[in-house]
Structure formats: structure tokens, C-alpha cells
Amino acid sequence: MRKTNHPNNNAKPLSHRFIIGSIVFIAGFLSPLLIPLVLVSPLPTLLKTALAGGLAFGIPELAAFIAVIIMGREGFLTLKRLIHVSVKKAAPPARVSRRRYRIGLVMFALPLLFAWTGPYLIYMMPERMELYLPLVIMSELVFCSSFLVLGGEFWGKIRALFVWSPQKDNPVSL
């Protein structure tokens, strides 16, 4: 049997240090999800506040630091590479079809319209107040997913709104 130069032939098996470090890193990254449990616990308010603050701002960073110590530099770079590859696979495509772009624009615009008119509608129909929160949550989910539907070029357009760069060819620039 002939050995080929396939990239996986040179891959080392994952060490126990890498696995433990990855678990610590992921647990630290997910620690803010425990904040609601801390807030509904019977602990004193001061302790709840300190724990929630630590779960949001201290523990993730500390866990990442400990994970790097456990894994070492090479292990951390391997984890970083694995995360980068998986995120790149999940990223929206750069170009999308015209139909998908139009659907994405509707998904982008309708939640903005709802956010603008929603408070007025609730004022006019207070008996429907119990529907407002679920509609707001659904509207936010549609708005966030519209960026994935619209694709990478739309991300560039949104980014361009926040980047100032003077154009020499622009006669309107001040």
C-alpha cells in the first residue's frame, strides 16, 4: 500500500491536553448562558450581581487563559484553526441570486417597519398588548436572519455605511 501526501496523513492524534483545554475553552465561552439561573436563584442580590458579572465578563476570559495554558501554543493555534474553518463553512455566500436578495431585503425591511410602527399600534390597540413581546422577538429573529439570506455583498454594503473614506471622484464631497 502506497502512502500519499494527503493532509490528514500528517495529522497527529488529539492529545488529552488538547481535549481538556478545548472543554475548558468551550465551557468558559458558554458560561454567560448560566446568568438566568443565577438571577432566579435564592442567593442574596449582591452575590447574584457579582456572579452574573463574573459569568459575563470574567469567567470567559479566565477560562480562555487557562485553556491556553493547558493546551499550549500549538494546541491553541490548532483550536483556533478548527474554529476558523467551521465558522467559514457557516458564513453566508458572497453572491446570492436576485430572488434571494429580494427576499432578504423584505426580511430586512419588515422588522424595521414593525419597530417603527409597533409602539403606535400598541397605543391604538392596548387589548393586544400580550402579542407585542412575541412579535418583537420574532421580528428580531427575522431581522438577524436577513443578513444571512442577503449574503456577503450586503455585509460589505452595511460595513461601507460606517467607514469614512473620501472619494476623489465624488463631486458632492465637502
C-alpha positions as CSV (number, residue, x, y, z in Angstrom):
1,M,0.0,0.0,0.0
2,R,1.4,3.3,-1.1
3,K,1.4,6.3,1.3
4,T,0.1,9.6,-0.3
5,N,0.8,13.1,0.8
6,H,-2.8,13.7,1.9
7,P,-3.0,16.4,4.6
8,N,-4.7,14.0,7.1
9,N,-1.7,11.6,6.9
10,N,0.5,14.1,8.8
11,A,-2.2,14.9,11.4
12,K,-1.3,14.0,14.9
13,P,-4.0,12.4,17.1
14,L,-5.6,14.8,19.6
15,S,-3.8,14.8,22.9
16,H,-5.6,14.7,26.3
17,R,-4.2,18.2,27.0
18,F,-5.9,19.5,23.8
19,I,-9.2,17.8,24.6
20,I,-9.2,19.1,28.2
21,G,-8.2,22.6,27.1
22,S,-10.9,22.6,24.5
23,I,-13.5,21.7,27.1
24,V,-12.4,24.4,29.4
25,F,-12.4,27.0,26.5
26,I,-15.9,26.0,25.4
27,A,-17.3,25.9,28.9
28,G,-15.9,29.4,29.5
29,F,-17.4,30.6,26.3
30,L,-20.8,29.2,27.2
31,S,-20.7,30.4,30.9
32,P,-22.8,33.5,30.2
33,L,-25.7,31.2,29.5
34,L,-25.8,30.4,33.2
35,I,-26.7,34.0,34.1
36,P,-30.5,33.4,34.0
37,L,-30.1,30.6,36.5
38,V,-28.1,32.8,38.8
39,L,-30.7,35.5,38.6
40,V,-33.6,33.2,39.6
41,S,-31.6,31.6,42.4
42,P,-32.4,32.4,46.1
43,L,-29.0,33.9,46.6
44,P,-28.6,37.5,48.0
45,T,-28.8,40.2,45.5
46,L,-25.2,41.3,46.0
47,L,-23.9,37.8,45.3
48,K,-26.2,37.4,42.3
49,T,-24.8,40.6,40.8
50,A,-21.2,39.5,41.4
51,L,-21.8,36.1,39.9
52,A,-23.7,37.4,36.9
53,G,-21.0,39.9,36.2
54,G,-18.3,37.3,36.6
55,L,-20.1,34.9,34.2
56,A,-20.4,37.7,31.7
57,F,-17.0,39.4,31.8
58,G,-14.5,37.5,34.0
59,I,-15.0,33.8,33.6
60,P,-14.9,33.5,29.8
61,E,-11.6,35.4,29.7
62,L,-10.1,33.4,32.6
63,A,-11.2,30.1,31.0
64,A,-9.6,31.1,27.7
65,F,-6.4,31.9,29.5
66,I,-6.5,28.6,31.4
67,A,-7.3,26.7,28.2
68,V,-4.2,28.2,26.5
69,I,-2.1,27.2,29.5
70,I,-3.4,23.6,29.3
71,M,-3.2,23.2,25.6
72,G,0.0,25.2,24.9
73,R,0.6,27.4,22.0
74,E,0.4,24.7,19.3
75,G,-2.8,23.3,20.7
76,F,-4.4,26.8,20.9
77,L,-3.4,27.5,17.3
78,T,-5.0,24.2,16.3
79,L,-8.2,25.0,18.1
80,K,-8.2,28.5,16.6
81,R,-7.8,26.9,13.1
82,L,-10.6,24.4,13.7
83,I,-12.9,27.2,14.8
84,H,-12.0,29.4,11.8
85,V,-12.7,26.5,9.4
86,S,-16.1,25.8,10.9
87,V,-17.1,29.4,11.0
88,K,-16.0,29.9,7.4
89,K,-18.2,27.0,6.3
90,A,-21.2,28.6,8.1
91,A,-20.7,32.1,6.6
92,P,-23.1,33.3,4.0
93,P,-22.1,33.1,0.4
94,A,-20.6,36.2,-1.2
95,R,-23.1,36.4,-4.1
96,V,-26.7,35.4,-4.0
97,S,-29.4,35.2,-6.6
98,R,-31.7,38.1,-7.4
99,R,-34.7,36.3,-5.8
100,R,-32.8,35.5,-2.6
101,Y,-31.6,39.1,-2.4
102,R,-35.2,40.4,-2.7
103,I,-36.5,38.0,-0.1
104,G,-33.6,39.1,2.2
105,L,-34.5,42.8,1.6
106,V,-38.1,42.1,2.6
107,M,-36.8,40.2,5.7
108,F,-34.6,43.2,6.4
109,A,-37.2,46.0,5.9
110,L,-40.3,44.5,7.6
111,P,-38.8,44.3,11.1
112,L,-37.6,47.9,10.7
113,L,-41.1,48.9,9.7
114,F,-42.5,47.0,12.6
115,A,-40.1,48.5,15.1
116,W,-41.1,52.0,13.9
117,T,-44.9,51.4,13.9
118,G,-45.2,48.8,16.7
119,P,-45.4,51.3,19.6
120,Y,-48.1,53.3,17.8
121,L,-50.1,50.1,17.0
122,I,-49.9,49.1,20.7
123,Y,-51.1,52.5,21.7
124,M,-54.0,52.2,19.3
125,M,-54.9,48.6,20.4
126,P,-53.9,48.2,24.0
127,E,-56.1,45.0,24.3
128,R,-53.5,43.2,22.1
129,M,-50.5,44.0,24.4
130,E,-49.9,40.3,25.1
131,L,-49.0,39.8,21.5
132,Y,-46.4,42.5,21.4
133,L,-43.4,40.7,23.0
134,P,-43.7,37.6,20.9
135,L,-43.9,39.8,17.8
136,V,-40.9,41.8,18.8
137,I,-38.9,38.6,19.4
138,M,-40.0,37.1,16.1
139,S,-39.2,40.4,14.3
140,E,-35.7,40.4,15.8
141,L,-35.1,36.9,14.6
142,V,-36.2,37.7,11.1
143,F,-34.0,40.8,11.1
144,C,-30.9,38.9,12.2
145,S,-31.5,36.0,9.7
146,S,-32.0,38.5,6.9
147,F,-28.2,39.2,7.0
148,L,-27.6,35.5,6.3
149,V,-30.1,35.4,3.5
150,L,-28.7,38.6,1.9
151,G,-25.1,37.2,1.6
152,G,-21.6,38.6,1.9
153,E,-22.0,41.5,-0.6
154,F,-24.7,43.0,1.6
155,W,-22.4,42.8,4.6
156,G,-20.0,44.9,2.6
157,K,-22.7,47.5,1.9
158,I,-23.6,47.7,5.5
159,R,-19.9,48.0,6.5
160,A,-19.4,50.8,3.9
161,L,-22.0,52.8,5.7
162,F,-19.8,53.0,8.8
163,V,-16.4,53.6,7.1
164,W,-15.4,57.1,6.1
165,S,-13.1,57.3,3.2
166,P,-13.0,60.4,0.9
167,Q,-13.5,59.7,-2.8
168,K,-11.6,61.8,-5.3
169,D,-14.2,61.2,-8.0
170,N,-17.1,62.3,-5.8
171,P,-18.2,65.8,-6.8
172,V,-20.6,66.1,-3.9
173,S,-17.9,65.6,-1.1
174,L,-17.4,68.5,1.1
